[in-house]
Amino acid sequence: MKIITVPPRPKDLKILNRRWPLAAYALYFLATQSNSARIEHEKQLAEYFEKPVESKLIRNTYRKDLLREELIHSKTTKYLRGVYSITIIRLSEKGRELCQSFGWEVCENEWQRLITRHSGDDQPRHTASMIVFSLSARMRGWKVTTLPETNTPYFYPDLLLEKDDQKMYVEVELGSRKKEKWNLYKKMQGYAAICGKTLVSTDTLIRECKEVQLDGIATDLEYLAELRNRPEVPLWREKWDGIGE
C-alpha cells in the first residue's frame, strides 16, 4: 500500500485536524482505485491505520465526515429478497476537484462507470448486483474490470475477470430468456460465466445455455451473500457441460 504525504487540510473543511489524516487517505483510496463498495474502503482504511473496521474512527470517516462535507456520494441498495444490501460510494465533483488539487490522478470509479455507460442509476438492483459480484471476486484475488471494451459488435459483457493466466468475461444476469446472448458467448468465449440472482433462477439460465450447447460456470448472489465473510470459499458454485446433462 502506497504511503502518501498527508496534504494540509483545506480551511473550508470542518473536519477536525486529528481526523484529517483518515479523511485524506480515504479520499486518496477513492481517487486512485476503481472499487466502490464502502465496506472494501473501510477495511482498507482500518488496515492502514491499524484500527478495527467497526471503530467509530473508521466508520465516521465515510459515513459522516466525507458525506457532511459533500466530498462523496453514497447510496445503499437492497439487491436480494429485500434483506441483503450494499452501500456504494464515489467521489463527488467537489471531491474530485479536491483530490486533483492535491496532485492525485483520479481514476474512474466502477459506480461512476456504470452510471455513464450502463444507465446505472436507472437500474439500481443490477448496479448493486454487479458491484456485489465484483467485491466477491476481488476478495478471491481476481482483478475486475467493469464494462470492458471488446471491440466486437454486439458483445458487451458486464465484467472481465483476470487472475494469473486466466481471463474470462462474466454476465451478472437478473432476468432470463437470453438465448441470443448465450449464442454470442459461445462464439466469443466458448463458455459462459454467469452470476444469477438465486440458485433457482441461475438454474434457469443454465438450462438456456444447455439449449444452445454452451458449457459454463455459475454462481449466484444468494450464495455469495451468505458466504460474504468467507473468501476461502470458491467464487463459482457450479460447472456444467453444455452437451451432457
C-alpha positions as CSV (number, residue, x, y, z in Angstrom):
1,M,0.0,0.0,0.0
2,K,1.4,3.4,-1.0
3,I,2.2,5.8,1.7
4,I,1.4,9.4,0.9
5,T,2.2,12.7,2.5
6,V,-1.0,14.0,4.0
7,P,-1.8,17.3,2.4
8,P,-2.8,20.3,4.6
9,R,-6.4,20.4,5.4
10,P,-8.3,23.0,3.4
11,K,-9.5,25.7,5.7
12,D,-13.1,25.5,4.4
13,L,-13.5,21.9,5.5
14,K,-14.9,21.3,9.0
15,I,-13.1,18.1,9.6
16,L,-11.2,18.0,12.9
17,N,-7.4,18.2,12.5
18,R,-7.0,14.9,14.4
19,R,-9.4,13.2,11.9
20,W,-8.0,14.8,8.8
21,P,-5.3,12.1,8.1
22,L,-8.1,9.4,7.9
23,A,-10.2,11.6,5.7
24,A,-7.2,12.3,3.4
25,Y,-6.3,8.7,3.0
26,A,-10.0,7.8,2.4
27,L,-10.1,10.3,-0.4
28,Y,-6.8,9.0,-1.8
29,F,-8.1,5.5,-1.9
30,L,-11.3,6.6,-3.7
31,A,-9.3,8.7,-6.1
32,T,-6.8,6.0,-7.1
33,Q,-8.9,2.9,-7.0
34,S,-12.0,1.9,-9.1
35,N,-13.8,-0.2,-6.4
36,S,-16.9,1.4,-4.9
37,A,-18.1,-0.9,-2.1
38,R,-17.9,1.1,1.1
39,I,-17.0,-2.0,3.2
40,E,-14.0,-2.5,1.0
41,H,-12.8,1.0,1.6
42,E,-13.4,0.8,5.3
43,K,-11.4,-2.4,5.6
44,Q,-8.5,-0.8,3.7
45,L,-8.5,2.3,5.8
46,A,-8.8,0.3,9.0
47,E,-5.9,-1.9,8.0
48,Y,-3.7,1.1,7.2
49,F,-4.4,2.9,10.5
50,E,-4.4,-0.4,12.4
51,K,-7.9,0.1,13.8
52,P,-10.9,-2.3,14.0
53,V,-13.1,-1.9,10.9
54,E,-16.1,-1.4,13.3
55,S,-14.5,1.5,15.1
56,K,-16.2,4.9,15.0
57,L,-13.0,6.5,13.7
58,I,-13.2,4.4,10.6
59,R,-16.9,4.4,10.1
60,N,-17.4,8.1,10.7
61,T,-14.8,8.9,8.1
62,Y,-17.1,7.6,5.2
63,R,-20.5,7.9,6.9
64,K,-20.2,11.3,8.4
65,D,-17.1,13.4,7.6
66,L,-16.8,13.0,3.9
67,L,-20.6,13.0,3.4
68,R,-21.1,16.1,5.5
69,E,-18.5,18.0,3.5
70,E,-20.2,16.7,0.3
71,L,-16.9,15.1,-0.9
72,I,-18.5,11.8,-1.7
73,H,-21.8,10.3,-2.9
74,S,-23.2,7.3,-1.1
75,K,-26.1,5.0,-1.9
76,T,-27.5,1.9,-0.2
77,T,-29.4,-0.5,-2.3
78,K,-31.2,-3.8,-1.4
79,Y,-30.3,-6.3,-4.1
80,L,-31.8,-9.6,-2.8
81,R,-35.0,-10.5,-1.2
82,G,-35.3,-7.1,0.5
83,V,-32.8,-8.4,3.1
84,Y,-29.3,-8.1,1.6
85,S,-28.0,-4.6,0.8
86,I,-24.8,-2.9,-0.2
87,T,-23.6,0.6,0.2
88,I,-21.5,2.1,-2.6
89,I,-19.5,5.3,-2.7
90,R,-17.8,7.6,-5.2
91,L,-16.2,11.0,-5.2
92,S,-18.5,14.0,-5.8
93,E,-17.3,16.7,-8.2
94,K,-16.2,18.7,-5.2
95,G,-14.2,15.6,-4.0
96,R,-12.7,15.1,-7.4
97,E,-11.6,18.7,-7.6
98,L,-10.0,18.5,-4.1
99,C,-8.1,15.3,-5.0
100,Q,-6.9,16.8,-8.2
101,S,-5.7,19.9,-6.3
102,F,-3.6,17.6,-4.2
103,G,-1.9,16.3,-7.4
104,W,-3.6,12.9,-7.4
105,E,-4.7,11.5,-10.7
106,V,-8.4,10.5,-10.3
107,C,-9.4,7.2,-11.9
108,E,-12.9,6.1,-13.0
109,N,-14.9,4.6,-10.1
110,E,-16.9,1.5,-11.1
111,W,-20.2,3.0,-9.9
112,Q,-19.5,6.1,-12.0
113,R,-18.7,3.9,-15.0
114,L,-22.0,2.1,-14.6
115,I,-23.8,5.4,-14.5
116,T,-22.1,6.8,-17.5
117,R,-22.1,3.7,-19.7
118,H,-24.9,1.4,-18.4
119,S,-27.7,3.7,-17.1
120,G,-26.5,2.6,-13.7
121,D,-28.8,4.9,-11.6
122,D,-31.8,3.7,-13.7
123,Q,-31.0,0.0,-12.8
124,P,-30.1,0.2,-9.1
125,R,-30.5,-3.5,-8.4
126,H,-28.4,-4.6,-11.4
127,T,-25.7,-2.0,-10.5
128,A,-25.7,-3.2,-6.9
129,S,-25.6,-6.8,-8.0
130,M,-22.6,-6.2,-10.3
131,I,-20.7,-4.5,-7.5
132,V,-21.5,-7.3,-5.1
133,F,-20.1,-9.8,-7.5
134,S,-17.1,-7.6,-8.2
135,L,-16.4,-7.3,-4.5
136,S,-16.7,-11.1,-4.1
137,A,-14.3,-11.7,-7.0
138,R,-11.7,-9.2,-5.7
139,M,-11.9,-10.9,-2.2
140,R,-10.7,-14.1,-4.0
141,G,-7.8,-12.5,-5.8
142,W,-9.4,-11.5,-9.2
143,K,-8.7,-8.3,-10.9
144,V,-12.1,-7.0,-12.1
145,T,-12.8,-4.6,-15.0
146,T,-16.4,-3.2,-15.2
147,L,-18.0,-3.0,-18.6
148,P,-14.8,-4.0,-20.5
149,E,-14.4,-2.9,-24.1
150,T,-14.2,-5.8,-26.6
151,N,-14.2,-4.1,-30.0
152,T,-16.6,-6.8,-31.0
153,P,-20.0,-5.7,-32.4
154,Y,-23.0,-6.5,-30.0
155,F,-20.7,-8.2,-27.4
156,Y,-21.0,-6.1,-24.2
157,P,-20.1,-8.3,-21.2
158,D,-20.7,-6.9,-17.7
159,L,-17.3,-7.7,-16.3
160,L,-13.8,-9.0,-17.1
161,L,-12.0,-11.2,-14.6
162,E,-8.3,-11.8,-14.7
163,K,-6.0,-13.8,-12.4
164,D,-2.6,-15.4,-13.3
165,D,-3.1,-16.7,-16.8
166,Q,-6.9,-16.9,-16.5
167,K,-9.2,-14.4,-18.2
168,M,-13.0,-14.5,-18.6
169,Y,-16.0,-12.4,-19.4
170,V,-18.9,-12.5,-16.9
171,E,-22.6,-11.8,-17.0
172,V,-24.5,-10.7,-13.9
173,E,-27.9,-11.7,-15.0
174,L,-31.1,-11.0,-13.1
175,G,-33.5,-12.0,-15.9
176,S,-33.8,-14.9,-18.3
177,R,-34.7,-15.6,-22.0
178,K,-31.2,-14.6,-23.1
179,K,-30.7,-17.1,-25.9
180,E,-29.1,-14.5,-28.3
181,K,-26.6,-13.5,-25.6
182,W,-25.6,-17.2,-24.9
183,N,-25.1,-17.8,-28.6
184,L,-22.7,-14.8,-28.7
185,Y,-20.8,-16.1,-25.7
186,K,-20.5,-19.5,-27.5
187,K,-18.9,-17.7,-30.4
188,M,-16.7,-15.3,-28.5
189,Q,-15.6,-17.2,-25.3
190,G,-16.7,-20.8,-25.8
191,Y,-18.3,-20.9,-22.4
192,A,-20.5,-18.8,-20.2
193,A,-19.6,-17.4,-16.7
194,I,-22.8,-16.3,-15.0
195,C,-23.8,-14.8,-11.7
196,G,-27.5,-15.2,-11.3
197,K,-29.8,-14.0,-8.5
198,T,-30.6,-17.2,-6.7
199,L,-29.9,-20.9,-7.1
200,V,-33.3,-21.4,-8.7
201,S,-33.1,-18.5,-11.2
202,T,-29.5,-19.5,-12.1
203,D,-30.7,-23.0,-12.9
204,T,-33.0,-21.4,-15.5
205,L,-30.0,-19.6,-17.1
206,I,-28.0,-22.8,-17.1
207,R,-30.8,-24.5,-19.0
208,E,-30.9,-21.8,-21.5
209,C,-27.1,-22.3,-22.1
210,K,-27.6,-26.0,-22.4
211,E,-30.2,-25.4,-25.1
212,V,-27.6,-23.9,-27.3
213,Q,-24.9,-26.4,-26.2
214,L,-22.9,-23.9,-24.2
215,D,-20.6,-25.0,-21.4
216,G,-20.1,-22.8,-18.4
217,I,-19.7,-21.9,-14.7
218,A,-22.1,-20.2,-12.5
219,T,-22.6,-18.6,-9.1
220,D,-25.4,-16.6,-7.6
221,L,-25.9,-13.6,-5.3
222,E,-27.6,-15.6,-2.6
223,Y,-24.6,-17.9,-2.4
224,L,-22.1,-15.0,-2.3
225,A,-24.2,-13.1,0.2
226,E,-24.4,-16.0,2.6
227,L,-20.7,-16.6,2.4
228,R,-19.6,-12.9,2.2
229,N,-17.2,-13.3,5.1
230,R,-15.6,-16.5,3.8
231,P,-13.2,-15.6,0.9
232,E,-11.7,-19.1,1.1
233,V,-14.9,-20.4,-0.4
234,P,-14.8,-20.7,-4.2
235,L,-16.4,-17.9,-6.3
236,W,-18.1,-20.4,-8.6
237,R,-20.8,-22.7,-7.3
238,E,-21.4,-24.9,-10.3
239,K,-19.8,-26.1,-13.6
240,W,-21.7,-27.7,-16.4
241,D,-21.2,-29.4,-19.8
242,G,-23.4,-27.9,-22.5
243,I,-23.7,-31.2,-24.4
244,G,-24.3,-33.5,-21.5
245,E,-27.0,-33.4,-18.8
